[in-house]
Amino acid sequence: MHSKTSRIVFTVFLIIGLAKTLNAQNITGELKKWHKVTLEFEGPETSENAENNPFLNYKLDVTFTNSMSGKTYTIPGYYATDGNAAHTGSDSGKIWKVHFCPDEIGNWDYSVRFVKGKWAAVRVSNKLKSADYMDKLKGSFNIAESDKTGRDFRGKGRLQYVGERYLKFAENGEYFLKCGSDAPENFLAYSDFDGTQNNDGHKDDLIKTWEAHLQDWNENDPSWQNGKGKAIIGAVNYLASKGMNAFSFITMNIEGDDKNVFPYVDYNTYDRFDTSKLDQWEIIFEHADKLGMFLHFKTLEAENQGLLDHGGTGLYTKLYYRELIARFGHHLALNWNLCEETGDWQNPPRTFPVDVQGRLTLANYVSSIDAYKHHIVIHNGNWYTGLYGKESKFTGASLQTNRADFGNVHKQVLKIFKEAEAEGKTWAVACDEPGDAQHSLVPDSENPKHDHARKNGLWGAMMAGAWGTEWYFGYKHAHSDLTCQDYRSRDLFWDQGKICLDFFKKNNIEYWKMNSDDSLISSEGDFVLANPGKSYVVFLKSGGESFLDLGNYNGEFKISWYNPRTGSKLQKGSKKIIKNSGKQSLGHAPNEENKDWVVYIVKN
């Protein structure tokens, strides 16, 4: 199924001597904290299409233990054909891999479990037989500090849900606000990937070339098979160059609108994986890590929610998620979105819908496989009722709204927070599809100002306490959620997204200490984030004079203004200081008083 080329050996492997001649082992990657470390093993010679299915009838797990702290992770491994499939296109070989992301320096010991048997990959039985080869192998390696800085996530650590409204990096303690693209959902429907999707007769016209972004590929950026992949790498580069820090993609949409994205060897097979295509996905994701781009894995969508096991968490579903986690779970900044537009709301549904208990069961399984406990979210088709609570493995929501003016973004984010808190758990909420299906974020050519998107969608979400937004492209417009191949179609809006992120970061706004309280501002429909008595952020949609209620807090408060349309530095308005408690005027904006403005009030 793949083109065959001569193997290109481009990595110098650290070889550790072993007693068993068939078990030669390599460790690749930089042996540094938060870096991807890959253990390679020689196992049985097999292939993607072997009668004894290597994806299903073998299980590779490696347990890593830090010698000093005793911290332990058990990481799933996977069949990797010849170990270099992204570049060779190979569908056969004897290499098996495990990716590990160490979070502590010092010595790490590891032990290998490699077993076999019917459905071994998704069974927990202790009666599975040893598969020999690397089974019971032990070893160790030493991890040094990372040398990465800037946007590179390896200098920040793993992005984690910490029981708060915002995700936090484990290394430097920095909280994360995201802004990026939610579209096109078929980002990975790409002509340069190996596999059958380009010519299997299922919506082949929607396959992308990403040609518009070939110009954005840079010297020394990755590619595969003599220059393939440059355009899609360029697309990620472009978003990063605009100051965006997130993008999303569906990893399986066989019964969806596109039908071209799936991890399997073909459209109809759900237990055999296209190793070279998935290795090519990994090249993109690894590049994104270095650029500081959050990875939003949308693992299913409404049309596909019952495709595997009729919506249950059975053999095919477990195998699908195990493979995703084994191959991509080491990435530092990601969430697992367990279904887009989930639930029983379509009429008629394309596949059997998943009910509340089914979603909870799937979240439990994903959490059990993902040793790093990445953020687990789900989309709303049906609402989140039943998914909250301390025992739920869901840690947040990926919100979709349905108004062309983005007018319900703010209140729906607040609604989720309120409902989750009532059930005893704080969720981290992102609005990942603000707007409606038909329009949402339209191209710059149709609306260069994007006033509603900026005011109600972007700032509306942030001022409610969301940890970020991603942007859907409506299907009634050019460069839609299915057809977009040029992110420059929304170039002017990405500027506005960066302006929003810059406000919070460059002015050192401690947003994680603030809560939404719109009742504090006199102007109806405007937004307030407040750390009462210490600092306030006010978003005035139409400018003008408004009064902020400081309650009983006394002291001197400094007033600064920020332009959400043009950015730049904080400015002085007509009033610079508040010295009294109670309801106090914020004065007037520096200019363009009838436009939207952000006001920052902080105690001196």
C-alpha positions as CSV (number, residue, x, y, z in Angstrom):
1,M,0.0,0.0,0.0
2,H,3.0,2.3,0.4
3,S,5.6,3.4,-2.0
4,K,8.9,1.7,-1.3
5,T,12.1,3.8,-1.1
6,S,15.5,3.0,0.2
7,R,15.8,3.5,3.9
8,I,17.2,6.9,4.9
9,V,19.2,6.6,8.1
10,F,19.4,10.1,9.6
11,T,19.6,9.5,13.3
12,V,22.6,8.5,15.3
13,F,21.4,5.8,17.8
14,L,22.7,5.3,21.3
15,I,23.1,1.5,21.3
16,I,22.8,-0.4,24.6
17,G,24.3,-3.9,24.6
18,L,21.9,-6.7,25.5
19,A,22.5,-10.4,26.1
20,K,19.7,-11.5,23.6
21,T,20.9,-11.0,20.0
22,L,17.3,-10.5,18.7
23,N,16.6,-7.8,21.2
24,A,19.0,-5.1,20.1
25,Q,17.7,-1.8,21.6
26,N,18.1,1.8,20.6
27,I,17.3,4.9,22.6
28,T,16.8,8.0,20.4
29,G,16.1,11.6,21.2
30,E,17.8,14.1,23.5
31,L,18.0,12.6,27.0
32,K,16.6,15.8,28.7
33,K,13.7,16.7,30.9
34,W,10.4,17.2,28.9
35,H,12.0,15.9,25.7
36,K,10.7,13.0,23.7
37,V,12.8,9.9,24.5
38,T,12.1,6.9,22.3
39,L,13.0,3.3,23.1
40,E,13.2,1.0,20.1
41,F,13.1,-2.8,20.3
42,E,13.5,-5.6,17.8
43,G,10.4,-7.8,18.1
44,P,8.8,-10.4,15.7
45,E,9.1,-9.8,12.0
46,T,5.6,-9.0,10.8
47,S,3.6,-6.5,8.8
48,E,0.5,-4.2,8.9
49,N,-1.5,-6.9,7.1
50,A,0.0,-10.0,8.7
51,E,-2.6,-12.7,9.6
52,N,-1.5,-12.5,13.2
53,N,-2.4,-8.8,13.7
54,P,0.5,-7.0,15.3
55,F,-1.6,-4.1,16.5
56,L,-4.2,-6.3,18.2
57,N,-2.6,-9.5,19.2
58,Y,0.5,-8.1,20.9
59,K,0.8,-5.6,23.8
60,L,3.9,-3.6,24.6
61,D,4.0,-1.6,27.8
62,V,7.1,-0.1,29.4
63,T,7.2,1.1,33.1
64,F,9.6,3.9,33.8
65,T,10.6,4.7,37.4
66,N,12.7,7.6,38.6
67,S,15.4,6.3,41.0
68,M,15.3,9.4,43.3
69,S,11.6,10.2,43.6
70,G,10.1,6.8,42.9
71,K,7.7,8.4,40.4
72,T,6.4,5.8,38.0
73,Y,4.8,5.8,34.5
74,T,3.5,2.9,32.5
75,I,3.6,3.9,28.8
76,P,2.0,1.9,26.0
77,G,4.1,1.1,23.0
78,Y,3.2,0.3,19.3
79,Y,4.3,-1.6,16.2
80,A,6.5,0.6,14.1
81,T,7.3,-1.6,11.0
82,D,10.9,-0.8,10.0
83,G,11.3,2.0,12.6
84,N,11.6,4.7,9.9
85,A,8.2,4.4,8.1
86,A,7.5,8.1,7.6
87,H,10.5,8.2,5.3
88,T,10.5,4.7,3.8
89,G,6.8,4.1,3.5
90,S,7.4,0.7,4.9
91,D,4.5,-1.5,6.0
92,S,6.6,-4.4,7.4
93,G,9.5,-4.9,9.8
94,K,10.3,-5.9,13.3
95,I,10.6,-2.6,15.2
96,W,8.4,-1.7,18.2
97,K,8.6,1.7,19.9
98,V,7.7,3.5,23.1
99,H,7.8,7.3,23.5
100,F,8.5,8.6,26.9
101,C,8.5,12.2,28.2
102,P,10.5,12.4,31.4
103,D,9.4,15.1,33.9
104,E,12.3,14.7,36.3
105,I,16.1,14.7,35.9
106,G,18.3,11.9,37.1
107,N,18.3,8.2,36.6
108,W,15.2,6.5,35.1
109,D,14.9,2.7,35.3
110,Y,12.6,0.9,32.9
111,S,11.2,-2.6,32.6
112,V,9.4,-4.0,29.5
113,R,6.3,-6.1,29.3
114,F,5.7,-7.6,25.8
115,V,2.9,-10.2,25.7
116,K,0.8,-11.9,23.1
117,G,-2.6,-13.5,22.6
118,K,-6.0,-13.0,21.1
119,W,-6.9,-9.3,21.5
120,A,-3.9,-8.8,23.8
121,A,-3.6,-5.1,23.1
122,V,-6.9,-4.3,24.8
123,R,-7.1,-7.0,27.4
124,V,-5.9,-6.6,31.0
125,S,-5.6,-10.4,31.8
126,N,-2.6,-11.6,33.7
127,K,-2.9,-14.9,31.7
128,L,-1.5,-13.4,28.5
129,K,1.7,-15.2,27.5
130,S,5.1,-13.7,27.1
131,A,5.9,-12.8,23.5
132,D,9.6,-13.3,24.3
133,Y,12.0,-10.9,22.4
134,M,12.2,-7.8,24.7
135,D,9.7,-9.0,27.3
136,K,11.1,-8.6,30.9
137,L,14.0,-6.5,29.6
138,K,15.3,-3.9,32.0
139,G,17.6,-0.9,31.7
140,S,18.2,2.7,32.6
141,F,19.2,6.0,31.3
142,N,20.0,9.4,32.8
143,I,18.1,12.6,32.1
144,A,19.6,16.1,32.2
145,E,17.8,19.5,32.4
146,S,16.2,20.9,29.2
147,D,18.0,23.7,27.4
148,K,14.9,25.0,25.6
149,T,13.5,28.5,26.0
150,G,11.0,30.8,24.4
151,R,7.8,29.3,22.8
152,D,9.2,25.8,22.8
153,F,7.1,23.7,25.2
154,R,10.1,21.7,26.3
155,G,11.2,24.8,28.3
156,K,7.8,25.1,30.0
157,G,6.9,21.5,30.8
158,R,3.7,19.5,30.5
159,L,0.5,21.5,30.3
160,Q,-1.8,20.1,33.0
161,Y,-5.2,20.4,34.4
162,V,-4.7,21.4,38.0
163,G,-8.2,21.7,39.3
164,E,-8.5,25.3,38.2
165,R,-10.1,27.1,35.3
166,Y,-6.8,27.5,33.5
167,L,-4.2,24.8,32.5
168,K,-0.7,25.2,33.9
169,F,2.8,24.3,32.7
170,A,4.5,21.9,35.2
171,E,8.0,23.3,34.7
172,N,7.7,27.1,35.0
173,G,4.3,27.4,36.6
174,E,3.0,29.5,33.8
175,Y,-0.8,29.5,33.1
176,F,-1.8,29.2,29.4
177,L,-4.3,31.1,27.3
178,K,-4.8,29.8,23.8
179,C,-6.1,31.3,20.6
180,G,-5.9,29.5,17.3
181,S,-7.8,27.7,14.5
182,D,-10.5,25.1,14.9
183,A,-10.8,24.8,11.2
184,P,-10.6,23.1,8.8
185,E,-11.6,20.0,10.7
186,N,-10.0,17.9,8.0
187,F,-6.6,19.5,8.5
188,L,-5.0,16.1,8.2
189,A,-6.7,15.2,4.8
190,Y,-3.5,15.9,3.1
191,S,-2.2,14.7,-0.3
192,D,1.4,14.1,0.9
193,F,0.4,11.6,3.5
194,D,0.8,7.9,2.7
195,G,-2.4,5.9,2.6
196,T,-5.5,5.2,0.6
197,Q,-7.4,8.3,1.4
198,N,-6.3,10.2,-1.7
199,N,-8.0,7.8,-4.2
200,D,-10.4,5.5,-2.3
201,G,-13.5,7.1,-3.9
202,H,-14.7,8.8,-0.7
203,K,-14.8,12.6,-1.1
204,D,-11.4,12.6,-2.8
205,D,-12.1,16.1,-4.0
206,L,-11.7,17.4,-0.4
207,I,-8.1,16.2,-0.2
208,K,-5.8,19.2,0.5
209,T,-2.5,20.3,-0.8
210,W,-2.0,23.3,1.5
211,E,-0.2,24.8,-1.5
212,A,-0.8,28.4,-0.3
213,H,1.5,27.7,2.7
214,L,4.4,26.2,0.8
215,Q,5.9,29.7,1.0
216,D,5.9,29.5,4.8
217,W,8.1,26.4,5.0
218,N,11.6,27.4,6.3
219,E,15.0,26.0,5.6
220,N,15.8,23.2,8.2
221,D,12.1,22.6,8.8
222,P,11.1,18.9,8.6
223,S,9.7,17.1,5.6
224,W,9.6,13.5,4.4
225,Q,10.2,11.4,1.3
226,N,12.2,13.8,-0.7
227,G,10.4,17.0,0.3
228,K,6.9,16.0,1.0
229,G,5.0,17.7,3.8
230,K,6.5,21.2,3.3
231,A,3.1,22.9,2.7
232,I,1.4,21.5,5.8
233,I,4.4,22.3,7.9
234,G,4.2,25.8,6.4
235,A,0.5,26.1,7.5
236,V,1.5,25.5,11.1
237,N,4.4,27.9,10.7
238,Y,2.1,30.6,9.5
239,L,-0.3,30.3,12.4
240,A,2.6,30.5,14.8
241,S,4.0,33.5,13.0
242,K,0.7,35.3,13.6
243,G,1.0,34.7,17.3
244,M,-1.5,31.9,17.4
245,N,-0.7,29.0,19.8
246,A,-3.2,26.3,19.0
247,F,-4.8,24.3,16.2
248,S,-7.3,21.4,16.0
249,F,-7.8,18.4,13.8
250,I,-10.0,15.4,13.6
251,T,-8.2,12.1,13.7
252,M,-11.0,10.0,12.3
253,N,-14.0,11.1,10.2
254,I,-14.9,8.0,8.2
255,E,-18.6,8.7,8.5
256,G,-18.2,12.4,8.7
257,D,-18.5,15.2,6.1
258,D,-15.0,14.8,4.8
259,K,-14.3,11.0,5.1
260,N,-10.6,11.4,4.3
261,V,-9.0,11.3,7.8
262,F,-8.4,8.0,9.5
263,P,-5.4,6.3,11.1
264,Y,-6.1,2.9,9.5
265,V,-4.7,1.1,6.5
266,D,-7.9,1.8,4.6
267,Y,-11.4,3.2,5.0
268,N,-13.1,0.0,6.1
269,T,-10.5,-1.6,8.4
270,Y,-10.6,-0.6,12.1
271,D,-7.9,-2.8,13.7
272,R,-4.8,-2.1,11.5
273,F,-3.0,1.1,11.4
274,D,-1.1,2.9,8.7
275,T,2.3,3.2,10.4
276,S,3.9,5.5,7.9
277,K,1.0,7.9,7.7
278,L,0.9,8.2,11.5
279,D,4.6,8.7,11.6
280,Q,4.1,11.6,9.2
281,W,1.4,13.0,11.5
282,E,4.0,12.8,14.3
283,I,6.5,14.9,12.3
284,I,3.9,17.7,12.2
285,F,3.0,17.4,15.9
286,E,6.7,17.4,17.0
287,H,7.3,20.5,14.9
288,A,4.3,22.1,16.5
289,D,5.7,21.5,20.0
290,K,8.8,23.4,19.1
291,L,6.7,26.3,17.9
292,G,4.6,26.4,21.1
293,M,1.4,25.2,19.3
294,F,-1.2,23.4,21.4
295,L,-2.6,20.2,19.8
296,H,-6.4,19.8,20.0
297,F,-7.1,16.1,19.2
298,K,-10.7,15.8,18.1
299,T,-10.9,12.1,18.2
300,L,-14.5,11.6,17.0
301,E,-17.4,13.6,15.7
302,A,-21.1,13.1,15.9
303,E,-21.4,11.2,12.7
304,N,-18.6,8.7,13.9
305,Q,-19.5,8.4,17.6
306,G,-21.1,5.0,17.0
307,L,-18.9,3.8,14.2
308,L,-16.6,1.7,16.5
309,D,-18.4,-0.8,18.7
310,H,-21.8,0.9,18.1
311,G,-20.7,3.7,20.5
312,G,-19.5,1.4,23.2
313,T,-16.0,1.3,24.7
314,G,-15.3,-2.1,23.1
315,L,-12.4,-3.7,21.2
316,Y,-12.1,-1.2,18.3
317,T,-12.7,1.9,20.4
318,K,-10.1,0.8,23.0
319,L,-7.6,-0.1,20.3
320,Y,-8.1,3.3,18.6
321,Y,-7.5,5.3,21.7
322,R,-4.6,3.1,22.8
323,E,-2.8,3.7,19.5
324,L,-3.4,7.5,19.6
325,I,-2.1,7.7,23.1
326,A,0.9,5.4,22.4
327,R,2.0,7.4,19.4
328,F,1.1,10.9,20.5
329,G,0.5,11.0,24.2
330,H,4.0,12.2,25.0
331,H,3.3,15.6,23.5
332,L,3.4,18.3,26.2
333,A,0.4,20.5,25.3
334,L,-2.7,18.7,24.1
335,N,-6.2,17.7,25.0
336,W,-8.2,14.6,24.1
337,N,-11.6,15.7,22.8
338,L,-13.6,12.5,23.0
339,C,-16.3,13.6,20.6
340,E,-17.3,16.7,18.6
341,E,-21.1,17.4,18.7
342,T,-21.7,14.4,20.8
343,G,-25.0,12.9,21.8
344,D,-28.4,11.9,20.4
345,W,-29.5,15.0,18.6
346,Q,-29.2,14.3,14.9
347,N,-32.3,13.2,13.0
348,P,-31.6,10.6,11.9
349,P,-28.2,9.8,13.5
350,R,-25.6,8.4,11.1
351,T,-24.3,6.0,13.7
352,F,-25.6,4.9,17.1
353,P,-25.3,7.9,19.5
354,V,-23.4,7.7,22.7
355,D,-25.3,8.4,26.0
356,V,-24.0,10.0,29.1
357,Q,-22.8,6.7,30.7
358,G,-21.0,5.8,27.5
359,R,-19.1,9.1,27.5
360,L,-18.1,8.7,31.2
361,T,-16.9,5.1,30.4
362,L,-14.8,6.3,27.5
363,A,-13.3,9.0,29.6
364,N,-12.4,6.5,32.3
365,Y,-10.7,4.3,29.7
366,V,-8.7,7.1,28.1
367,S,-7.5,8.3,31.5
368,S,-6.4,4.8,32.4
369,I,-4.2,4.5,29.3
370,D,-2.8,8.1,29.4
371,A,-0.3,8.0,32.2
372,Y,0.3,11.7,31.8
373,K,-3.4,12.5,32.5
374,H,-3.8,15.1,29.8
375,H,-6.9,17.4,29.8
376,I,-10.0,15.4,28.7
377,V,-12.8,17.4,27.2
378,I,-15.9,16.8,25.1
379,H,-18.0,18.9,22.7
380,N,-21.6,19.7,23.1
381,G,-24.3,18.4,20.8
382,N,-26.3,17.4,23.9
383,W,-25.3,19.5,26.9
384,Y,-22.8,18.5,29.6
385,T,-25.4,17.4,32.1
386,G,-24.3,14.2,33.8
387,L,-20.6,14.6,32.9
388,Y,-19.7,16.8,35.8
389,G,-18.6,15.7,39.3
390,K,-15.6,14.7,41.3
391,E,-15.5,11.1,40.0
392,S,-15.8,12.1,36.3
393,K,-12.5,11.9,34.3
394,F,-13.7,14.9,32.3
395,T,-11.7,18.0,33.3
396,G,-13.4,20.5,31.0
397,A,-15.6,21.5,28.1
398,S,-14.9,22.2,24.4
399,L,-17.8,24.6,23.8
400,Q,-19.7,25.1,20.6
401,T,-22.3,27.9,20.3
402,N,-24.9,28.7,17.6
403,R,-25.3,32.4,17.1
404,A,-23.9,34.3,14.1
405,D,-23.1,37.3,16.3
406,F,-21.4,35.2,18.9
407,G,-23.8,36.6,21.4
408,N,-24.1,33.6,23.7
409,V,-20.4,32.8,24.1
410,H,-20.0,34.6,27.4
411,K,-23.1,33.4,29.1
412,Q,-22.6,29.7,28.1
413,V,-19.0,29.7,29.4
414,L,-20.3,31.0,32.7
415,K,-23.1,28.4,32.6
416,I,-20.7,25.5,32.4
417,F,-18.6,26.9,35.3
418,K,-21.6,27.3,37.5
419,E,-22.9,23.8,36.7
420,A,-19.5,22.1,37.2
421,E,-18.9,24.0,40.5
422,A,-22.4,22.9,41.7
423,E,-21.2,19.3,41.2
424,G,-18.0,19.8,43.2
425,K,-15.4,20.3,40.5
426,T,-13.9,23.2,38.7
427,W,-13.8,22.7,34.9
428,A,-11.4,24.3,32.5
429,V,-13.5,25.6,29.6
430,A,-12.5,26.7,26.1
431,C,-14.8,28.0,23.4
432,D,-13.6,26.0,20.5
433,E,-16.4,26.8,18.0
434,P,-17.8,30.2,18.8
435,G,-20.5,31.4,16.3
436,D,-22.8,29.3,14.2
437,A,-22.4,26.6,11.6
438,Q,-23.2,28.7,8.5
439,H,-21.0,31.8,9.2
440,S,-18.9,32.0,12.3
441,L,-15.5,33.5,11.5
442,V,-15.9,34.6,7.9
443,P,-13.0,35.5,5.6
444,D,-11.4,39.0,5.9
445,S,-12.6,39.7,2.4
446,E,-16.2,39.7,3.6
447,N,-15.7,41.3,7.0
448,P,-12.2,42.7,7.7
449,K,-13.2,44.3,11.1
450,H,-14.7,41.1,12.7
451,D,-16.4,43.3,15.3
452,H,-18.8,40.7,16.6
453,A,-16.2,37.9,16.6
454,R,-13.8,40.1,18.6
455,K,-16.2,41.6,21.1
456,N,-18.6,38.7,21.8
457,G,-16.6,35.7,20.8
458,L,-12.9,36.4,21.6
459,W,-13.2,38.8,24.5
460,G,-16.5,37.4,25.6
461,A,-15.0,34.0,26.2
462,M,-11.8,35.3,27.9
463,M,-13.8,37.7,30.1
464,A,-15.9,34.8,31.3
465,G,-12.8,32.9,32.5
466,A,-12.4,30.6,29.5
467,W,-8.8,29.5,29.0
468,G,-9.0,30.1,25.3
469,T,-10.8,30.1,21.9
470,E,-10.4,28.3,18.6
471,W,-12.2,29.5,15.4
472,Y,-14.5,27.7,13.1
473,F,-15.0,28.7,9.5
474,G,-18.7,28.7,8.4
475,Y,-19.8,26.4,5.6
476,K,-21.5,29.1,3.5
477,H,-18.3,30.9,2.9
478,A,-15.1,30.5,1.0
479,H,-12.2,28.7,2.8
480,S,-14.8,26.8,5.0
481,D,-14.4,24.2,7.7
482,L,-14.0,21.6,4.9
483,T,-12.4,23.5,2.1
484,C,-10.0,25.9,3.7
485,Q,-6.4,25.5,2.5
486,D,-5.2,29.0,3.3
487,Y,-5.2,30.4,6.9
488,R,-4.4,33.8,5.4
489,S,-8.1,34.0,4.6
490,R,-8.5,35.2,8.2
491,D,-5.2,37.0,8.5
492,L,-6.7,40.2,10.0
493,F,-8.5,38.3,12.7
494,W,-5.4,36.4,13.8
495,D,-4.0,39.9,14.6
496,Q,-6.9,40.5,16.9
497,G,-6.4,37.2,18.6
498,K,-2.7,38.1,19.2
499,I,-3.8,41.5,20.6
500,C,-6.0,39.7,23.1
501,L,-3.3,37.3,24.2
502,D,-0.7,40.1,24.4
503,F,-2.9,42.1,26.8
504,F,-2.9,39.4,29.4
505,K,0.7,38.3,29.0
506,K,2.6,41.5,28.3
507,N,0.8,43.4,31.1
508,N,1.3,40.5,33.6
509,I,-2.4,40.3,34.2
510,E,-3.0,37.7,37.0
511,Y,-6.2,36.4,35.3
512,W,-6.0,33.1,37.1
513,K,-6.8,34.9,40.3
514,M,-9.8,36.7,38.8
515,N,-13.4,35.7,38.4
516,S,-16.1,37.0,36.1
517,D,-18.5,39.4,37.8
518,D,-20.3,41.6,35.3
519,S,-22.6,43.0,38.0
520,L,-19.7,45.3,39.0
521,I,-20.0,47.5,35.9
522,S,-22.9,49.9,35.3
523,S,-23.0,49.5,31.5
524,E,-25.3,46.7,30.5
525,G,-23.8,43.9,28.5
526,D,-20.2,44.7,29.3
527,F,-17.8,42.3,31.0
528,V,-15.7,42.3,34.2
529,L,-13.0,40.0,35.5
530,A,-12.2,40.8,39.1
531,N,-9.8,40.0,41.9
532,P,-11.8,42.2,44.3
533,G,-9.9,45.0,46.0
534,K,-6.7,44.2,44.0
535,S,-7.3,44.3,40.2
536,Y,-10.1,44.4,37.6
537,V,-10.3,44.0,33.8
538,V,-13.3,45.7,32.2
539,F,-14.4,45.2,28.6
540,L,-16.5,48.0,27.3
541,K,-18.2,47.0,24.0
542,S,-19.1,50.5,23.0
543,G,-16.8,52.7,25.1
544,G,-18.4,55.6,26.9
545,E,-18.3,56.3,30.6
546,S,-19.1,53.5,33.0
547,F,-19.0,53.1,36.7
548,L,-17.1,50.2,38.5
549,D,-18.4,49.1,41.9
550,L,-15.4,48.7,44.2
551,G,-17.5,47.8,47.1
552,N,-15.9,48.5,50.5
553,Y,-12.4,48.3,49.2
554,N,-10.4,51.5,49.8
555,G,-7.1,52.6,48.4
556,E,-5.7,54.1,45.3
557,F,-6.4,52.4,42.0
558,K,-4.6,53.2,38.8
559,I,-6.7,53.2,35.5
560,S,-5.2,52.2,32.1
561,W,-6.8,51.7,28.8
562,Y,-6.0,49.1,26.1
563,N,-7.2,49.1,22.5
564,P,-8.5,45.6,21.5
565,R,-8.5,46.6,17.8
566,T,-5.0,47.8,17.4
567,G,-3.1,46.6,20.6
568,S,0.1,48.3,21.6
569,K,0.8,49.6,25.1
570,L,-1.6,50.6,27.9
571,Q,-2.8,54.2,27.5
572,K,-4.1,56.9,29.8
573,G,-7.7,58.0,29.6
574,S,-9.4,61.1,31.0
575,K,-9.2,59.7,34.6
576,K,-6.0,58.2,35.9
577,I,-6.7,57.4,39.6
578,I,-9.6,56.2,41.7
579,K,-9.2,57.0,45.4
580,N,-12.6,56.1,46.9
581,S,-14.6,52.9,47.4
582,G,-18.1,52.3,46.1
583,K,-19.2,53.0,42.5
584,Q,-16.6,55.0,40.7
585,S,-16.4,56.4,37.2
586,L,-13.6,55.0,34.9
587,G,-13.6,58.2,32.9
588,H,-13.4,58.2,29.1
589,A,-11.2,56.4,26.6
590,P,-8.1,58.1,25.2
591,N,-9.7,58.4,21.7
592,E,-12.4,56.7,19.6
593,E,-14.6,56.8,22.6
594,N,-17.5,55.0,20.9
595,K,-15.4,51.9,20.1
596,D,-14.7,48.9,22.3
597,W,-12.0,49.3,24.9
598,V,-10.4,47.3,27.7
599,V,-9.9,49.0,31.0
600,Y,-7.3,47.7,33.5
601,I,-7.8,48.9,37.1
602,V,-5.1,47.9,39.6
603,K,-4.4,48.9,43.2
604,N,-1.2,50.9,43.5
